[in-house]
Every structure is written in structure tokens, then in C-alpha cells.
Amino acid sequence: MIFSPDTLPATAVAEQSAYHGFLREYPTYTGTLMLDEWRDREYSRLDTTQQIYLDYTGGGLYADSQLTKHLNLLRRNVYGNPHSINPTSQAMTDLIEETRTAIMHHFNASPDEYLVIFTPNASGALKLVGEAYPFRPGSRYLLTFDNHNSVNGIREFARAKGAKFTYVPLTTPDLRIQAETLTRLLQTANLQYHNLFAYPAQSNFSGVKHSLDWVVQAQARGWDVLLDAAAFVPTNPLDLSNTKPDFVSLSFYKMFGYPTGVGALLLRKPMLAKLQRPWFAGGTVNFVTTQGEAHYLAANEARFEDGTVNYLSIPAVKIGLKHLQTVGMDMISERVRCLTGWLLRQLLELRHSNGRPMIRIYGPANSDIRGGTITLNFYDPDEHLLDYRRIEELATNEKISLRTGCFCNPGAGEMAEGLTHEDMLAGLAAGSSLTLSHFMQIIQQRGNKSAGAIRVSLGLASNFADVYRFWQFASTFRDQTNLSIGQVTFHIESCRQIRNSS
Ligand SMILES: Cc1ncc(COP(=O)(O)O)c(C=O)c1O
């Protein structure tokens, strides 16, 4: 339907005028307008079901054509378990190898330098590194406060093997790496042993893009570098011919929604000899004897792929990568940058009637060197925190998909929310039955602090209407208090949410 300005409802006129203002502020957005057509064609289910999807850091969205292409491939061919010479197995092996090549190509990685190892997800890739890295007394594990739990978890492998681990703090309120501290800590590699430095290319908490220059700097000082690229690669190009981390972890569903259950570890070849696999499994060995009680591991990526890979889903990765390449990562990146910049400013300008800000943003307040993930909390006119769980519930009523809690990134959360070592000890004193709700109560009593936040994140199919609707929703909290917004009906036991059965 075509509306003339006279027949447009007032709300649509306001949105149009906001859109024109946005285009004036972000003129480069017009270079991404083909993504609107893309959305109409490939992601029309968003608009037909009136969903406002703002959880791209949780999971990307798949395009219609990805599903069609993948299903057609499966329907038209006969595929068997790979790695045998029978024709159906061979066909599958070929597709898997083609997908490895497509991944290398997407990240501009040379086959002389990198291997692609298929894993169930980014966490699977991180675990492979953690369990096989030759930690020992004297070696070091250095990691930033800003890390997903699957990177934090590697510290338990380091601890079990007697290695020392150290966290690099963040600046507040921007939540960037404290450069001076990191520079100093990078000088502490123990060159007699192995040293691992791990950080995310982009924060899944604050959206901060941490400089890829740290890779080179750390390597020059004797560190092997693990770059967790899971939150970065969905909206940014990563060029492994420029920056060459020793390990790169990612999940493909975060990049293009489908398939789930496939991730990758990109491994720099010299690391092959360094990693010590703690076991062997079907598919990982060239030779095993029961009587001889010995085994020889496979020489290449197969050494790390335990059992049968997710072979029917893997070809969908090649289809997904091609889908991204039809528009290009630069265009996605630019679109997300413009929408994020606009949304950030609008949110920061929201005021209660008494002039006090309604929202606090954790992380950079503008779109410089950051991605499309915005984490925030709402406050009432007297600066009391509004319950983010209730806000998620109210967003759900408006078909807005956002995420709340700690996002499996406790370190960035603790820094952002000003939680101290003493606060954490007070929580831990409650014992192992401590739940997130109980911890939130403890923390609230220790000075109106928050243990969690609201995260909205943008991605390849985001458009102006998405950010505008979220801003409208956020505006409804003007002059609201916890009493007026009502009580939450969710239980949060940990980072996962469980709805009350009553
Ligand atoms: C930065 C980062 N690393 C790792 C992960 C873990 O990914 P997965 O749950 O797919 O293993 C995530 C997931 O949100 C993430 O954002």
C-alpha cells in the first residue's frame, strides 16, 4: 500500500521523519539500502510475524535461500558417512573439503598456514585448545576480563596443570583493554615454557572491538594467541593474511543463522606439533593397537575431529558463507555501525521528567571501534535500577527479542557494574546453591548495584524500523519505577531463564 503523507498515521509520520534525520546523520547508510531488499526477499518472516529481532549476538538469522539450497542439495544427492572410498561417502568427503576451502577463502587464510577443524560450536573449538595446550608449572595463561565463559573456562585446564593465569583489566566506563597493563603483562611470558594469551576480537558484552594489533604484539613477546572471533565475524571481515592468531574460534550459526551445531577452530599449522591431545577417538588416528597399547594420531585436522563430524550440516556452511559474500561483510559492517550509532545517541538522550537519564550504557557511548552490541540498564527518576528481567518480559509482549543477564561474560559485567572482589566474596559466601536471583539480591543490598543487564544486538538483517521500535519501547519507561512496571514472573537460576510454572 502506498501512503501519501496526508493519509499516513501520525506514528508513521514520526518514524519517517526520524528516518530522514537518521539518513542525514549517517549518509553512508544509503550505500547499504540493497540490504532492505535483501531483508524483504530473504528474511520476510521477520516482518510478516512482526518480530523485532535484537539478539544477533545470541544467534544470527538464516535466509530463506540458504534453507532451499541446502535442502535441495540433500534431496538431490545420496550422501553417506565421509572418509571411505564408496561413492556416497566420497561425495560427502568432497563437500566437506570444499567447505573447508570456502572457510579459508572467507577469512583469507592460506592453506599453507592454517587448518580448519570442524567443531560443534565456538566453545568446542575453545575446549580443544584448552585441553591440548601444553600448560605446566611455569607456563602462563593471560586473558582479558572481557571474555566469554568458554574462554574463562580454559583457566581450569591451566590451573589443573599448575600454570599461572592472570586477568587483564578493562578501562571504565568504555570497557576497553587497559593498554598499559596489557603491555606490561605481555612482558611476563616465561620463554622456557608455553604461554597463551586469549581475548575476543569483539566483546559479546559491550560490543567493543579490541584491537587486532594485540595479536602481533603478543606473538612478538613469546605468546601464542587465541582470538575468540565468535562475536566479531558475524558483522566484520576478518583477514587472516594480515593478522595471524595461532587459534581462532567461531560458531557459524552466529554468522548466518543456519546450521546450528557447526563451529570451527582455525589453527595455525605450527601449533599442530605443540598441542597434546589428551585422548584419541574414532577418526582422529592413523593407527591404534589394543595389544601394543599405542596409537598414532592423524597428521592433519582429523587429529582434532572426534568421531563423525556433523556431515550433513557442514555443506550448509559453504552456502551460508556464499550468502554473506553476495552482499559483502563491509556493507553489513557499515549498516550495523550506522544503526548502532543512531540508537546509542537516542538512548543516551532519554530523560525522565526531572531531567535525569533513563538509561546507562555499559561500554562506548558512540559507534567508534565498536560493533552492534549495546548493553544497558534502565533507572527510575530517583536513579534506582529497574528490574531488567521485568523489562525483558515487557519487551516480549511487544515481540522484541533482546537478551538479559550476564551473557556468559562475568568479567566484563563485573567491571561494567562496578562489582568488587568483596562483592563477589559476599556472593560466594552463600555457598554452591547460590542462584543468580539470590546474587542479585545480595548485590542490590550492597549499594544499588546490578548483577546483569539488557543486551540488544544488531546484525545482517537489521533495519531502521528495528532500532526505532526499540527506542520507542525504551521511551515508555519515562517516569516509571519498579512498582509501576510490575513484578517479574521469570526465575533466573543462572545465565539461563526458567519461566515460573504457576
Ligand atoms: C565471544 C563469544 N565467544 C564464544 C561464544 C560461545 O559460542 P557457542 O555458544 O556457540 O559455543 C559466544 C557465544 O555467545 C561468544 O559471544
The ligand as a MOL file (V3000), in Angstrom:
LIG
                    3D

  0  0  0     0  0            999 V3000
M  V30 BEGIN CTAB
M  V30 COUNTS 16 16 0 0 0
M  V30 BEGIN ATOM
M  V30 1 C 32.5100 -14.0220 22.1180 0
M  V30 2 C 31.9010 -15.3940 22.2480 0
M  V30 3 N 32.7010 -16.4490 22.3970 0
M  V30 4 C 32.2320 -17.6920 22.4950 0
M  V30 5 C 30.8930 -17.9370 22.4690 0
M  V30 6 C 30.3990 -19.3420 22.5920 0
M  V30 7 O 29.6950 -19.7010 21.4510 0
M  V30 8 P 28.9140 -21.0700 21.4080 0
M  V30 9 O 27.8680 -20.9880 22.4880 0
M  V30 10 O 28.3440 -21.1250 20.0500 0
M  V30 11 O 29.8810 -22.1420 21.6930 0
M  V30 12 C 29.9960 -16.8720 22.3280 0
M  V30 13 C 28.5490 -17.0850 22.3540 0
M  V30 14 O 27.7690 -16.1950 22.5810 0
M  V30 15 C 30.5240 -15.5650 22.2050 0
M  V30 16 O 29.7280 -14.4910 22.0450 0
M  V30 END ATOM
M  V30 BEGIN BOND
M  V30 1 1 1 2
M  V30 2 1 2 3
M  V30 3 2 2 15
M  V30 4 2 3 4
M  V30 5 1 4 5
M  V30 6 1 5 6
M  V30 7 2 5 12
M  V30 8 1 6 7
M  V30 9 1 7 8
M  V30 10 2 8 9
M  V30 11 1 8 10
M  V30 12 1 8 11
M  V30 13 1 12 13
M  V30 14 1 12 15
M  V30 15 2 13 14
M  V30 16 1 15 16
M  V30 END BOND
M  V30 END CTAB
M  END
